[in-house]
Amino acid sequence: MKLLKPATTAAAAAAGMSSGGSSASTSGNISSSSSHENIAQFIQGTKIIVPCLLPAAKPSHLASMWDTWGGEDMHQVGRYYTFLNAPKSCFDRLMVRFLYTMEPIVYYGSGILFRKPQNMKDSVKSSKLTAINEFRREVWLMSDLVHQNIVHMKGYSLDPYSIVMEYMDLGSLSSYLRQKRELGETLPWEIILKIAKDIAKGMAFLHNISPPLVHRDLKSPNILLATTPTEPFIVAKISDFGLSRTVVQSFVSKVVDNPTWLAPEVISQREYNEKGDIYSLGIILWELYHMQLPFEEFGIKFMSTLEDSIISGLRPTINPQCNAMYSSLITKCWNENPQSRPSFPTIVKALEEIHDNIKKTSSSSSLQNK
């Protein structure tokens, strides 16, 4: 298999498509010399052409393409692995697709999501990260994360630096809740508990690998949703691992500016570990029931005031009509003492018990209402 250098990739792709009968506009073509700032000028356009390399099999050796494509001097990116020592034979298991036409749909997290037209079930996250090692590390992390509640990485591109992920047609949890609220709709318990359990299962997987992986940016904008063919016709998956770290020691740095989902020990830059993710889930559980962002009264201008308030014990107010078991689980997750917070497997079990309790103690249609 012969790989084209990035400088010739786009031109070869355009030529190949025009001769193959399936046409695509090249007016939005991003050349190899494009910087990340150049991406912005295409956001208002209709098409962006992105050269991508996708794995035809398990993407355990994606790293080796860097050396073949003339990448920069590579440093350690995995726990026990480097890009430089990846075997060249892995290219036999890779499939090169030089051209994808993308339609930008929304900014999220540390990148931009693009939707692929013609019902092709992938999306592209165009990286805005300034350091190439951050991009390498996120690719490396995602290539090993295979779980039904983790957004699956299909491949990646070097020009521009992009991660190709499975397409989640319902968008982020935060936008989904906002849209439902604007339409005057409420979420039934069946949906609330399904989304909550999916998130908890995905996080249980991350915390159970060796060494455990702490997400550090778990929030509703980083939870993506998609429709499924079986009831309750929805699945939630965790995305955006740009800030994730393996747990070999406690952390002391605050890695995001918005404190809404941050545990008090993270905000105050005390030592913290994977228990910070559990606090974040508590906030998401609150969002699922109340269908709004917490602490909206503070506004963007009062983030420092909000930080001080959270450290002092402020939490979102739980509606007294909320199911008592669900309300109790929320308060356990955002407990001031990290060691008093339940583990994710315990949370999954608690959510299943809440589901059974609502089904048994109320009418047969209770799970369809809130």
C-alpha positions as CSV (number, residue, x, y, z in Angstrom):
1,M,0.0,0.0,0.0
2,K,1.4,3.4,-1.0
3,L,0.5,6.4,1.0
4,L,0.6,9.9,-0.5
5,K,2.3,12.7,1.3
6,P,-0.1,15.2,2.9
7,A,1.0,17.9,0.4
8,T,-0.4,15.8,-2.5
9,T,-3.3,14.1,-0.8
10,A,-6.0,16.7,-1.5
11,A,-5.1,17.1,-5.2
12,A,-5.0,13.3,-5.7
13,A,-8.3,13.0,-3.9
14,A,-10.0,15.6,-6.0
15,A,-8.7,14.0,-9.2
16,G,-9.7,10.5,-8.1
17,M,-13.3,11.6,-7.3
18,S,-13.8,13.5,-10.5
19,S,-12.7,10.4,-12.6
20,G,-14.6,7.9,-10.5
21,G,-18.1,9.3,-11.2
22,S,-18.9,10.6,-7.8
23,S,-18.4,14.3,-7.9
24,A,-17.8,16.7,-5.0
25,S,-17.1,20.4,-4.9
26,T,-13.5,21.4,-4.1
27,S,-14.2,25.0,-3.4
28,G,-13.7,24.3,0.3
29,N,-10.5,22.3,-0.1
30,I,-8.1,22.7,2.8
31,S,-4.5,22.5,1.5
32,S,-1.6,21.1,3.4
33,S,-0.3,24.6,4.2
34,S,-3.6,25.5,5.9
35,S,-3.3,26.5,9.6
36,H,-6.1,25.9,12.1
37,E,-7.1,29.6,11.6
38,N,-7.9,28.8,8.0
39,I,-10.6,26.4,9.1
40,A,-12.7,29.2,10.4
41,Q,-13.2,30.8,7.0
42,F,-14.9,27.6,5.8
43,I,-17.3,27.3,8.8
44,Q,-20.0,29.4,7.0
45,G,-19.5,27.4,3.8
46,T,-21.3,24.2,2.7
47,K,-18.4,21.8,2.1
48,I,-15.0,21.1,3.5
49,I,-12.7,18.4,2.0
50,V,-10.8,16.5,4.6
51,P,-8.2,13.8,3.8
52,C,-8.7,11.0,6.3
53,L,-7.0,7.7,7.1
54,L,-9.3,5.2,8.6
55,P,-8.4,1.8,10.1
56,A,-9.8,-1.3,8.3
57,A,-9.3,-3.3,11.5
58,K,-8.6,-2.7,15.2
59,P,-6.7,0.7,15.3
60,S,-4.1,-0.4,17.8
61,H,-1.2,0.8,15.6
62,L,-2.5,4.1,14.1
63,A,0.5,5.8,15.5
64,S,3.0,4.5,12.9
65,M,1.5,6.7,10.1
66,W,3.3,9.7,11.7
67,D,6.7,8.5,10.8
68,T,5.8,7.4,7.3
69,W,4.1,10.8,6.5
70,G,7.1,12.7,7.7
71,G,5.8,13.8,11.1
72,E,7.8,15.8,13.6
73,D,10.0,14.2,16.2
74,M,7.6,12.0,18.2
75,H,7.7,11.6,22.0
76,Q,6.1,9.1,24.3
77,V,2.3,9.2,23.8
78,G,1.1,6.0,25.3
79,R,1.7,4.4,28.7
80,Y,4.4,2.0,27.3
81,Y,4.5,2.9,23.6
82,T,5.9,5.5,21.2
83,F,5.0,6.5,17.6
84,L,8.6,5.9,16.6
85,N,8.6,2.2,17.4
86,A,5.3,1.3,15.8
87,P,5.8,-1.5,13.3
88,K,5.5,-0.4,9.6
89,S,3.6,-3.6,8.9
90,C,0.5,-2.1,10.5
91,F,-0.1,-0.2,7.2
92,D,-1.3,-3.5,5.7
93,R,-4.3,-3.2,8.0
94,L,-5.1,0.4,7.2
95,M,-7.4,1.8,4.6
96,V,-6.7,5.2,3.0
97,R,-9.7,7.3,2.0
98,F,-8.4,10.6,0.7
99,L,-11.6,12.6,0.4
100,Y,-14.6,13.3,2.6
101,T,-17.0,16.2,2.1
102,M,-18.1,17.5,5.4
103,E,-20.9,19.9,6.5
104,P,-20.0,21.8,9.7
105,I,-22.8,21.5,12.2
106,V,-21.6,22.7,15.7
107,Y,-18.7,23.6,17.8
108,Y,-18.2,21.5,20.9
109,G,-15.4,20.8,23.4
110,S,-11.9,21.3,22.1
111,G,-12.9,21.1,18.4
112,I,-15.6,21.4,15.7
113,L,-17.9,18.6,14.7
114,F,-18.6,18.2,11.0
115,R,-21.5,16.1,9.6
116,K,-20.8,13.8,6.7
117,P,-23.6,14.0,4.1
118,Q,-25.3,11.2,2.2
119,N,-26.1,9.3,5.4
120,M,-22.5,8.3,6.1
121,K,-22.4,7.5,9.8
122,D,-19.3,9.3,10.8
123,S,-18.4,12.8,12.1
124,V,-15.2,14.7,12.2
125,K,-13.8,16.7,15.1
126,S,-11.5,19.4,13.7
127,S,-8.9,20.0,16.4
128,K,-8.1,23.5,17.6
129,L,-5.4,22.3,20.0
130,T,-2.3,24.3,19.8
131,A,0.1,21.6,20.8
132,I,0.5,18.6,18.5
133,N,1.2,16.3,21.4
134,E,-2.3,16.9,22.8
135,F,-3.7,15.7,19.5
136,R,-1.5,12.7,19.4
137,R,-2.4,11.8,23.0
138,E,-6.1,12.1,22.4
139,V,-5.9,9.9,19.3
140,W,-3.9,7.4,21.2
141,L,-6.3,7.3,24.1
142,M,-9.4,7.0,21.9
143,S,-7.9,4.2,19.8
144,D,-7.9,1.9,22.8
145,L,-11.3,2.9,24.2
146,V,-13.8,0.4,22.9
147,H,-17.1,0.4,24.8
148,Q,-20.8,0.8,23.9
149,N,-21.0,4.0,25.8
150,I,-17.8,5.6,24.6
151,V,-17.9,7.5,21.2
152,H,-16.0,5.3,18.8
153,M,-13.0,6.7,16.9
154,K,-13.1,5.7,13.2
155,G,-9.8,7.3,12.3
156,Y,-8.0,10.6,12.0
157,S,-6.5,13.1,9.6
158,L,-3.3,15.1,9.6
159,D,-4.5,17.9,7.2
160,P,-6.1,19.4,9.1
161,Y,-5.6,17.6,12.4
162,S,-9.0,15.9,12.8
163,I,-10.5,13.0,14.6
164,V,-13.1,11.0,12.7
165,M,-15.7,9.7,15.1
166,E,-19.0,7.8,14.7
167,Y,-21.9,10.2,14.0
168,M,-24.3,10.8,16.9
169,D,-27.5,12.1,15.3
170,L,-29.1,13.7,18.4
171,G,-26.1,15.9,19.3
172,S,-25.0,16.7,22.8
173,L,-27.0,16.1,25.9
174,S,-27.0,19.8,26.7
175,S,-28.4,20.8,23.3
176,Y,-30.9,17.9,23.5
177,L,-32.2,19.1,26.9
178,R,-32.4,22.7,25.7
179,Q,-34.4,21.8,22.6
180,K,-36.8,19.7,24.6
181,R,-37.3,22.5,27.1
182,E,-37.9,25.1,24.4
183,L,-40.6,22.8,22.9
184,G,-42.2,22.5,26.3
185,E,-41.5,18.8,26.6
186,T,-40.4,16.8,29.6
187,L,-38.2,13.7,29.7
188,P,-39.9,10.5,30.9
189,W,-38.1,8.6,33.6
190,E,-37.4,5.8,31.1
191,I,-35.2,8.3,29.1
192,I,-33.7,10.0,32.2
193,L,-32.5,6.7,33.7
194,K,-31.3,5.2,30.4
195,I,-29.1,8.2,29.7
196,A,-27.8,8.3,33.3
197,K,-27.0,4.6,33.3
198,D,-25.3,4.8,29.9
199,I,-23.0,7.6,31.2
200,A,-22.3,5.7,34.4
201,K,-21.5,2.5,32.5
202,G,-19.1,4.3,30.2
203,M,-17.4,6.0,33.2
204,A,-17.2,2.7,35.1
205,F,-15.3,1.3,32.1
206,L,-12.8,4.2,32.1
207,H,-12.2,3.9,35.8
208,N,-11.8,0.1,35.6
209,I,-9.0,0.0,33.0
210,S,-5.4,-0.3,34.2
211,P,-4.4,2.3,35.1
212,P,-7.8,4.0,35.5
213,L,-8.6,6.9,33.2
214,V,-10.0,10.1,34.7
215,H,-12.1,12.1,32.2
216,R,-11.6,15.5,34.0
217,D,-14.1,17.2,31.8
218,L,-17.3,15.2,32.2
219,K,-20.3,17.5,31.4
220,S,-23.5,17.5,29.4
221,P,-21.9,19.1,26.3
222,N,-19.5,16.1,26.2
223,I,-22.2,13.5,26.3
224,L,-23.4,12.7,22.8
225,L,-26.8,11.0,22.0
226,A,-28.0,8.9,19.1
227,T,-31.2,7.1,18.2
228,T,-31.4,3.3,18.5
229,P,-33.8,0.8,17.0
230,T,-34.9,-0.6,20.4
231,E,-36.7,1.0,23.3
232,P,-36.2,3.6,24.7
233,F,-34.7,4.4,21.3
234,I,-31.7,6.4,22.6
235,V,-28.1,5.8,23.6
236,A,-25.7,8.1,25.4
237,K,-21.9,8.0,24.8
238,I,-19.0,9.9,26.4
239,S,-16.8,12.0,24.2
240,D,-13.9,14.5,24.2
241,F,-10.9,13.0,25.9
242,G,-8.6,15.9,25.3
243,L,-8.1,16.5,29.0
244,S,-8.3,12.9,30.2
245,R,-5.4,11.4,32.2
246,T,-4.5,8.0,33.6
247,V,-4.4,7.8,37.3
248,V,-0.9,7.2,38.5
249,Q,-1.1,9.9,41.1
250,S,-3.4,12.6,42.3
251,F,-3.9,15.8,40.3
252,V,-3.7,19.4,41.6
253,S,-4.4,21.5,38.5
254,K,-7.7,22.9,37.4
255,V,-8.0,22.1,33.6
256,V,-11.2,23.9,32.6
257,D,-12.5,27.4,33.2
258,N,-16.2,26.8,33.6
259,P,-16.8,25.5,37.2
260,T,-20.4,24.3,36.7
261,W,-19.5,20.6,36.6
262,L,-16.2,20.8,38.7
263,A,-15.9,19.3,42.1
264,P,-14.8,21.7,44.9
265,E,-11.5,20.0,45.4
266,V,-10.7,20.6,41.7
267,I,-11.8,24.2,41.8
268,S,-9.6,24.9,44.8
269,Q,-6.7,23.0,43.2
270,R,-6.4,20.5,46.0
271,E,-5.3,17.0,45.3
272,Y,-8.1,15.1,43.5
273,N,-8.6,11.8,41.6
274,E,-11.3,9.9,39.8
275,K,-13.8,10.9,42.4
276,G,-14.0,14.3,40.7
277,D,-15.7,12.6,37.7
278,I,-18.4,11.2,40.1
279,Y,-19.2,14.7,41.3
280,S,-19.6,15.8,37.7
281,L,-22.1,13.0,37.1
282,G,-24.1,14.3,40.0
283,I,-24.5,17.6,38.3
284,I,-25.5,15.8,35.0
285,L,-28.1,13.8,36.9
286,W,-29.6,17.1,38.2
287,E,-29.6,18.4,34.6
288,L,-31.4,15.4,33.3
289,Y,-34.3,15.8,35.8
290,H,-34.6,19.6,35.7
291,M,-33.8,20.0,32.0
292,Q,-31.7,23.1,32.5
293,L,-28.1,24.2,33.2
294,P,-27.3,24.6,36.9
295,F,-26.2,27.9,38.3
296,E,-27.7,29.9,35.4
297,E,-28.4,32.7,37.8
298,F,-24.6,33.4,38.0
299,G,-24.1,34.0,34.3
300,I,-20.7,33.9,32.6
301,K,-19.5,37.1,34.2
302,F,-19.6,35.7,37.7
303,M,-17.6,32.5,37.4
304,S,-15.2,33.4,40.1
305,T,-18.2,34.0,42.5
306,L,-19.6,30.7,41.5
307,E,-16.3,29.0,42.2
308,D,-16.2,30.4,45.7
309,S,-19.8,29.4,46.3
310,I,-19.2,25.8,45.2
311,I,-16.2,25.5,47.4
312,S,-18.4,26.8,50.3
313,G,-20.9,24.1,49.7
314,L,-23.4,25.5,47.2
315,R,-25.2,22.9,45.0
316,P,-28.2,23.2,42.6
317,T,-31.6,23.1,44.3
318,I,-33.3,19.8,43.7
319,N,-37.1,20.0,43.1
320,P,-38.9,18.5,46.1
321,Q,-41.1,16.6,43.8
322,C,-38.2,14.6,42.4
323,N,-38.1,10.9,43.2
324,A,-36.6,10.5,46.6
325,M,-34.1,7.7,45.6
326,Y,-33.0,9.7,42.6
327,S,-32.6,12.8,44.7
328,S,-30.6,10.9,47.2
329,L,-28.2,9.6,44.5
330,I,-27.6,13.1,43.3
331,T,-26.6,14.3,46.7
332,K,-24.3,11.3,47.3
333,C,-22.5,12.0,44.0
334,W,-21.8,15.6,44.8
335,N,-20.9,15.0,48.4
336,E,-18.2,17.5,49.7
337,N,-16.1,14.5,50.8
338,P,-14.7,12.7,47.7
339,Q,-14.3,9.5,49.6
340,S,-18.0,9.5,50.5
341,R,-19.1,9.5,46.8
342,P,-20.2,6.2,45.4
343,S,-18.3,4.4,42.6
344,F,-19.7,4.2,39.1
345,P,-20.6,0.5,39.4
346,T,-22.6,1.4,42.6
347,I,-24.3,4.2,40.7
348,V,-25.3,1.9,37.9
349,K,-26.9,-0.5,40.4
350,A,-28.6,2.4,42.2
351,L,-30.1,3.6,38.9
352,E,-31.4,0.1,38.1
353,E,-33.0,0.0,41.6
354,I,-34.6,3.4,41.0
355,H,-36.0,2.1,37.7
356,D,-37.5,-1.0,39.4
357,N,-38.9,1.1,42.2
358,I,-40.7,3.6,40.0
359,K,-42.1,0.7,37.9
360,K,-43.3,-1.2,41.0
361,T,-44.7,1.6,43.1
362,S,-46.6,3.5,40.4
363,S,-48.8,2.7,37.5
364,S,-47.6,0.7,34.6
365,S,-47.1,3.9,32.6
366,S,-45.1,5.7,35.3
367,L,-41.7,5.3,33.5
368,Q,-43.2,7.2,30.5
369,N,-43.9,10.2,32.8
370,K,-42.0,12.3,35.3
